[in-house]
């Protein structure tokens, strides 16, 4: 079974190197790459098994992105960054990261760390079904809608309406159809 890894890094050379390494040497991984936090949130719908995350991204700080990701998934997150201070390492692990690897790094060691996290994760895999629409995140498992990290206090019918519309993009419903479905 192939494991899906989401690489979130705005450095195209790092992404190419990781893609080449995991394609040639450890072919049981599928890699998706995102150059920004917003792109990473969109790719979470592909249900990655592990996330490699840089701290310095063009649109959001990696530490803050972890907080958003942790709202709806518990997959292992390994920070892969050039930030070397103890304070950054502590902040990364405290913000929700599971590991912290400093650039430059050994590809072999990174692969071993990924394997270790995935071994632990397969024993207790829990991943919510989610969809991200910009700053709006719909967690279908927990039945929660968040906007800019703030949970909305919705009545059941309101949530059901959002769920139906978000799962059927570009589809128009009549009032009667909405009544039937909800």
N, C-alpha and C positions, 0 to 999 in steps of 0.2 A: 504494500500500500504506500502510495506517495504522500509525503507530508508537504503541506503548503506553508511557505515562509513568505511573510511580507517584509520587504526591505524598505525602510523609510529613511532616505538619505538624499540630499539635494546635490551630492557630488556624483556626476555620471560615471566617473572612473571607478569609484567604489562599487557602484551598482553593476557595472560591466565585469569587474573582477570577480565579484561574488557570483554573478550569473555564470560566468565561465567556469569557475571552480566547482560550483554545485552541479553544473550540467556535465562536466567531464569526469569529475572524481567521485562524486556522490550522487548518482543519477536518481536516487529515490526521493529527491526533493523537487518541488515545483516552486519557482520564485515569481513573485509579483513585486514590482517596484513602484514606489511613490516618491516624488520629489518635494512634496509638501504635506502638511498635516491634513489639509482638506482632502487631498487625493487619497491619503491613507484611510481616512474615515469612510470614503466611498468604497475603497477596496475591502473593507471589513465584511462586506456582504459576501465575499468569496470564502469566508470562514477560515482564515489562516490558523495553522496549528501553532505558530510561533511568530513573533515580531522582532525584527532587528531595527532599532530606532536610534537615530542620531539626535543629539540635543539641539543642535543649531539648524533650524529649518527656516525657510524664508517667511512663513506666515504665522507660525506659532512655536513657542519654546517646547522642546521635547518633554520637559518635565510637566508642563501644562497639558500636553497632548495625552500623556499617560492617564491623567485624571479623567479625561473625556473617554478614553478607551475603556478604562476600568468600570465605567458606568454600566457597560453591557457585555463585557467578556472577561474571562479570567485566564486567557491564554498566556503562556510565558512571554515576557518581554525582556529582551537583552539590549541594554544600551550599548551602542557601538559608536564611540565618540572620541574626539581629540581632547576633551576636557579631562584634565588629569588630577585636579586638586581633590583632596580628601572630602572637602565640603561638597563638591559636585557629586562625588561617588555616593556620599551619604544622602544627598538630596534625591539622586536618581533612585536609589533603593527605597527610600522613604516615600517617594511619590507613587510607588506601585511597580517599579521595575523589579525583575527577579534576578538580574545579573548585570554586571557592568564591565565592559571590555574597552580598553583604551587603544586608540589608533596611534601608531601602526600596530597591527596585531598579526598573530600567526594564524593562517587559515586552518591549519590542522587543529590548533587549540580551539578555535571558534567552532569548528565542526564537532569536536568532542563535547564542548559545552552545549551545543544545540542538541546533540544526541542525548545527553544526560537529562536536559529539561524535557525533551519529548518522551523519554522513557517514563519519567515521573508523571507526565501529563496523561499518558495513555491509561494509567491505572485509575484516574479520576477525572475523566473528561466532562466538562460542563461548559456549554457554550450557548448563550442565548441567541435567538433569532432576532436580528435587528436590521433596520434600514436607516440610512442617513441621507438627509436631504438638506445640504448646506449645514446650517447650525441646528437643524431640527433632527432629532434622533427618535425613532420609534422602536421600542423594545417590545416585540410581540410576545416574548415569553413572560416577561414581568408585567406586561400591559401598562407600560409607562411611556409617556411622551415627554422629552426634554427639549427646551429651546435655550441655547447659550448656557448650558450646564444647569439650568433651572427646571426642575420637574413641574409639569403642569398638573393642577388639581382638576381632573376631568371627571364628569359623571360617566357612568358606564356607556350610555348611548353616544356621548361625545367621542369617547375612545373608540367605540366600534365603528363610528363613521370615519374617523381618521384612519383606522386600520384598513377598512374596506377601500377607501380612496388611495391610500399609499400602496396597496397591493395590486391595484388595477390602474396604473398610470395611463394617461391619454385615453381613458374610457369615460364616456358620458353616461350618467345614470339619470333616469327620470325620478320624480318624487316617489312614484309608486314602486319603482325598483328598489329605491333606498328603504322604503317601509318594509318591503318583503324581505330584504337581505338583513336588515337590522331588526 
